[in-house]
Amino acid sequence: MQKQKLKYVSYAIVCEEVPDEISLAINISGCPYKCKGCHSKYLWEYTGNYISDDLDKLIDKYNSLITCVCFMGGDQNLNELLNLCKIVKKRGYKVCIYSGSCNISKFSIFYDNVCIDYIKIGSYIESRGGLNNKNTNQKMYKVIYGDTLKQLENITYRFLKHDYNTDRIVEEMSCLPLKSIETVKKELLNE
Ligand code: SF4
């Protein structure tokens, strides 16, 4: 079945969604996940403009300001999302995807094409909160590309504020080795 072309309803320049990057965040509509307690219900309806029509124009508008383009959703049409990521990478920017999926395997094709730098995965669970909650189920990874090996660095701790014992958590997590994508897949399946 033909997937619906991706549409977006809004965009913003943001500094907190992707650590160390100034991102053009594009809010993609038609979210298929429908998490209970969703903080962005306006993204459930399939509405707005086609991203493929506007992506270059949006990047042109902010080209000297941004370092990254962050797609908020879009994995309901992986082929199109992949093509959009390729466009962004060709233009010299980093790429981040925020997904409500817990299945990191579905993004393998993005690593294989070297067109993703950050990936946030995990549905929103009210009782566990978002990335800035120490109990969250969600995870943010940075993709590290070696000559042949692609690895993921868990950078979720970067979202914690100082209300928790963050210094200790940061110190502990900084010592963790990078993990192969296969290892991360297994860990997520066992969660
Ligand atoms: S993935 Fe995000 S936008 Fe979609 S339902 Fe869950 S919280 Fe809402």
Residues whose N, C-alpha, C, O or C-beta is under 5 A from the ligand:
A	BS01	SF4	C31 Y33 K34 C35 C38 H39 S40 L43 G100 Y124
